[in-house]
């Protein structure tokens, strides 16, 4: 689980919209991307994100 204070600072690198944590991913509803969290570290690379519907 990502610390709540850190989560408030993180934004989507593509849309600059806030992210929300769902299981082991950070979700951006605006861009439709899900960024993985690997070993507790968010991977905020657009090329590593998966497209969500």
ChimeraX attribute file (.defattr): number of C-alpha atoms within 10 A of each C-alpha:
attribute: neighborCount
match mode: 1-to-1
recipient: residues
	/A:1	12
	/A:2	15
	/A:3	8
	/A:4	9
	/A:5	8
	/A:6	8
	/A:7	16
	/A:8	11
	/A:9	9
	/A:10	16
	/A:11	17
	/A:12	22
	/A:13	13
	/A:14	14
	/A:15	13
	/A:16	12
	/A:17	15
	/A:18	17
	/A:19	21
	/A:20	18
	/A:21	17
	/A:22	11
	/A:23	10
	/A:24	17
	/A:25	21
	/A:26	25
	/A:27	25
	/A:28	23
	/A:29	16
	/A:30	13
	/A:31	15
	/A:32	14
	/A:33	22
	/A:34	25
	/A:35	23
	/A:36	22
	/A:37	17
	/A:38	10
	/A:39	7
	/A:40	11
	/A:41	11
	/A:42	16
	/A:43	16
	/A:44	18
	/A:45	12
	/A:46	14
	/A:47	8
	/A:48	12
	/A:49	17
	/A:50	14
	/A:51	13
	/A:52	11
	/A:53	6
